[in-house]
Amino acid sequence: MYAIPVCLGSLAVPLMNLVDTFTVPRLLRGEGLDELQSMVSFGIYNRGLPLVQLVTMLATSLSVLFIPAMAEARLKGGPEAVRQQAGLALRWFWLIGLAASAGLAVLAEPINRMLYGDAAGTEALRYMALTAAGSTVSIIAAALLQGLGAVRAPAFSMLAAAGVKALLNVMLVPALGISGAALAGAVAYMLAAGLNVALLARLVALRPAPGAVLAKPALVIAAMSLAAVGTAWAAEAVLGGMGIAADRRLAAMGVSLLGIAAGSAVFLLAAARIGLLTAAELAAVPKLGPRLAKLLRRLRVLR
């Protein structure tokens, strides 16, 4: 039973990548690139895939924890318990996905230099970072639907998203190149997430508050992004004052890690202060929640 969402989460990125493999190089050649140039561009485009796969792998691993909790709430707690469990899981994964997308987007250049030694394809990497939000929500919604017995719906959503991805590639790659393919992926993942969430909301009568879904997360992500960018800029300035070029791979690693650390710290603090992260809700997360809540209390992030 638990293997189904794991399989769906594992197949999402390869399926989208398969669509790209069959469409992007051909579309690039249609715009005047020769065989070698199109494959080089496609290789640069694929730089972001390991980062997206890392996010989806983490989301898939965490989503499995919610399946037994959802099934138990369905059997013992009734509709209200199911609704609360679904709302909590969706809100948390949405916030995590937004944080991953924003963090990767604002730190795309130093991360690109850290991993690959140059900044080629940074714009495409920024667009590809946006897939993290849609993919995490799609994965957790699929797991929750599995806990409710709706097994087939996530597979259909994923297939629909793949079809939209192919169509958008045809529309966007000729105009935007590999950045168009990355943008198409972000839209496709959001479509899969929207379809899964819409079905889940109908099944459990979920009515999320706009403030919890949009306004508060936007404030938290804005604060996190400013902290990450500000720290990265400060680190680059310090390195420049020391005569170390920020485009060096080791320097880029330092800039990236400092930006990630600052952004993560501000994300946790802002989420706790604004009420998106509470000790009671964190403790309600299956298995990992109580330990995380205890740790964050010790660090005085949570009260």
C-alpha positions in Angstrom: 0.0 0.0 0.0 2.7 2.5 1.0 4.7 1.7 -2.2 2.2 3.4 -4.5 2.9 7.0 -3.5 6.6 6.2 -3.4 6.4 4.9 -7.0 4.3 7.9 -8.2 6.8 10.3 -6.6 9.7 8.4 -8.1 8.2 8.4 -11.5 7.2 12.1 -11.7 10.6 13.5 -12.5 11.6 10.7 -14.9 8.3 11.0 -16.8 8.8 14.8 -17.2 12.4 14.1 -18.2 11.3 11.6 -20.8 9.0 14.2 -22.3 11.9 16.7 -22.4 14.2 14.1 -24.0 11.8 13.5 -26.9 10.9 17.2 -27.4 13.5 19.7 -26.3 16.5 18.7 -28.5 14.3 18.5 -31.5 12.8 21.9 -30.8 16.2 23.4 -30.3 17.4 22.0 -33.6 14.3 23.5 -35.2 15.4 26.9 -34.1 18.7 26.6 -35.9 21.0 24.8 -33.5 23.0 21.9 -34.9 23.1 18.5 -33.3 26.0 19.2 -31.0 24.7 22.6 -29.9 21.3 21.3 -29.1 22.7 18.4 -27.0 25.0 20.9 -25.1 22.0 23.1 -24.4 20.0 20.2 -23.2 22.8 19.0 -21.0 22.9 22.5 -19.4 19.1 22.4 -19.0 19.5 19.1 -17.1 21.7 20.6 -14.5 18.7 21.4 -12.3 17.3 17.9 -12.4 19.4 16.5 -9.4 18.2 19.4 -7.3 14.6 18.8 -8.2 15.0 15.1 -7.6 16.5 15.8 -4.2 13.4 17.8 -3.2 10.9 15.2 -4.6 12.8 12.4 -2.9 12.6 14.1 0.5 8.9 14.9 -0.1 8.2 11.3 -1.1 9.9 10.0 2.0 8.0 12.3 4.3 4.6 11.7 2.5 4.7 8.0 3.4 4.4 9.0 7.1 1.0 10.5 6.5 -0.7 7.5 4.9 -1.2 5.4 8.0 -2.1 8.6 9.9 -4.7 9.5 7.3 -6.1 5.9 7.3 -6.3 5.9 11.1 -8.0 9.3 11.2 -10.5 8.0 8.6 -11.4 5.0 10.7 -11.3 6.4 14.2 -11.6 10.1 14.1 -14.3 10.8 11.5 -14.5 13.5 8.9 -13.2 16.3 11.1 -10.0 14.4 12.0 -9.5 13.6 8.3 -10.0 17.2 7.4 -7.5 18.4 10.0 -4.9 15.9 9.0 -5.2 16.7 5.3 -5.1 20.5 5.9 -2.0 20.2 8.1 -0.1 18.0 5.7 -1.0 20.2 2.7 -0.1 23.4 4.5 3.3 22.1 5.6 4.3 20.6 2.3 3.2 23.8 0.5 5.4 25.8 2.8 8.3 23.5 2.4 7.9 23.5 -1.4 7.7 27.2 -1.6 10.9 27.5 0.6 12.7 25.1 -1.7 11.6 26.9 -4.8 12.5 30.3 -3.5 15.8 29.2 -2.0 17.0 27.5 -5.2 15.8 30.4 -7.3 17.5 33.3 -5.4 20.7 31.3 -5.0 20.7 29.7 -8.4 23.9 31.4 -9.6 26.2 30.4 -6.7 24.7 27.0 -6.6 25.2 26.5 -10.3 28.9 27.6 -10.0 29.4 25.4 -6.9 28.1 22.3 -8.6 29.2 22.8 -12.2 31.9 25.4 -12.2 30.2 28.1 -14.3 26.9 30.0 -14.5 25.6 28.6 -17.8 21.9 28.0 -17.7 21.3 29.9 -14.5 18.1 31.4 -15.8 16.7 28.0 -16.7 17.8 26.8 -13.2 15.7 29.5 -11.6 12.7 28.5 -13.6 13.3 24.8 -12.8 13.5 25.7 -9.1 9.8 26.6 -9.3 8.9 23.0 -9.9 9.7 22.2 -6.2 6.5 23.8 -4.9 4.2 22.0 -7.3 6.0 18.6 -7.0 5.9 18.6 -3.2 2.2 19.4 -3.0 1.4 16.9 -5.7 3.3 14.2 -3.9 1.7 14.8 -0.5 -1.8 15.1 -2.0 -1.3 11.8 -3.8 -0.3 10.2 -0.5 -3.3 11.6 1.2 -5.6 10.4 -1.6 -4.0 7.0 -1.2 -4.8 7.0 2.5 -8.4 7.7 1.5 -8.5 4.9 -1.0 -8.3 7.0 -4.2 -5.4 5.2 -5.8 -5.9 6.0 -9.5 -6.4 9.7 -9.4 -2.8 10.7 -8.8 -1.6 8.6 -11.8 -4.1 10.3 -14.1 -3.0 13.7 -12.8 0.6 12.9 -13.5 -0.3 11.8 -17.0 -2.2 15.0 -17.6 0.7 17.0 -16.4 3.0 15.2 -18.7 0.7 16.0 -21.7 0.6 19.7 -20.7 4.4 19.6 -20.3 4.8 18.4 -23.9 2.4 21.0 -25.2 4.1 23.8 -23.4 7.5 22.7 -24.6 6.3 23.0 -28.1 5.0 26.5 -27.4 7.8 27.9 -25.2 11.0 26.3 -26.2 11.1 28.0 -29.6 10.7 31.4 -27.9 12.6 31.0 -24.7 15.0 28.0 -25.3 15.8 25.8 -22.3 14.2 28.4 -20.0 10.9 27.7 -21.7 11.3 24.0 -21.0 12.0 24.7 -17.4 9.0 27.1 -17.1 6.8 24.4 -18.8 7.9 21.9 -16.1 6.9 24.3 -13.3 3.4 24.8 -14.8 3.0 21.1 -15.4 3.8 20.2 -11.8 1.5 22.9 -10.5 -1.3 21.4 -12.7 -0.7 17.9 -11.2 -0.8 19.5 -7.7 -3.9 21.4 -8.4 -5.8 18.4 -9.7 -4.8 16.3 -6.7 -5.6 19.0 -4.2 -9.0 19.7 -5.9 -10.0 16.1 -5.6 -8.8 15.9 -2.0 -10.7 19.0 -1.1 -13.8 17.6 -2.5 -13.4 14.3 -0.7 -12.8 15.8 2.7 -14.7 19.1 2.4 -11.4 21.0 2.8 -11.7 24.8 2.8 -8.3 26.3 3.5 -8.1 29.9 4.7 -6.5 32.3 2.1 -4.2 33.8 4.7 -2.7 30.5 5.7 -2.3 29.5 2.0 -1.1 32.7 0.4 -0.6 35.8 2.6 1.4 34.3 5.5 3.6 32.0 3.4 4.4 34.9 1.1 5.6 36.9 4.1 7.8 34.1 5.4 9.2 33.3 1.9 9.9 37.0 1.3 11.8 37.2 4.6 13.7 34.0 3.9 14.7 35.1 0.4 15.9 38.5 1.5 18.0 36.8 4.2 19.5 34.4 1.7 20.2 37.0 -0.9 21.6 39.5 1.6 23.9 37.0 3.1 25.1 35.8 -0.3 25.8 39.4 -1.4 27.7 40.1 1.9 29.7 36.9 1.5 30.6 37.9 -2.1 31.6 41.4 -0.9 33.9 39.9 1.8 35.5 37.5 -0.6 36.0 40.4 -3.1 37.7 42.4 -0.4 40.0 39.5 0.3 40.9 39.3 -3.4 39.0 36.0 -3.9 36.8 35.9 -7.0 33.2 34.9 -6.2 33.0 32.9 -9.4 35.5 30.3 -8.2 34.0 27.0 -7.3 35.1 26.9 -3.7 34.0 30.5 -3.1 30.6 29.8 -4.7 30.2 26.9 -2.3 30.8 29.2 0.7 28.4 31.8 -0.7 25.8 29.1 -1.3 26.1 27.4 2.1 26.0 30.7 4.0 22.9 31.8 2.0 21.2 28.5 2.6 22.0 28.6 6.3 20.7 32.2 6.7 17.6 31.6 4.7 16.8 28.4 6.6 17.2 30.1 10.0 15.0 33.1 9.0 12.4 30.7 7.5 12.1 28.8 10.8 11.9 31.9 12.9 9.5 33.7 10.6 7.2 30.7 10.3 7.2 30.3 14.1 6.6 34.0 14.8 3.8 34.4 12.2 2.0 31.3 13.4 2.6 29.0 10.5 4.7 26.7 12.7 3.4 25.8 16.1 4.6 23.2 18.6 1.2 21.5 18.7 1.0 21.1 14.9 4.6 20.0 14.6 4.1 17.4 17.3 1.0 16.1 15.4 3.2 15.2 12.4 3.6 11.4 12.4 6.8 10.0 13.9 9.2 12.9 13.2 7.0 15.6 14.6 7.4 15.2 18.3 11.2 15.0 18.1 11.4 18.1 15.9 9.1 20.0 18.2 11.3 19.1 21.1 14.5 20.1 19.3 13.0 23.5 18.2 11.8 24.2 21.7 15.4 23.6 23.0 16.7 26.0 20.3 13.9 28.5 21.4 12.5 28.6 17.9 9.2 27.4 19.3 7.6 28.2 22.6 
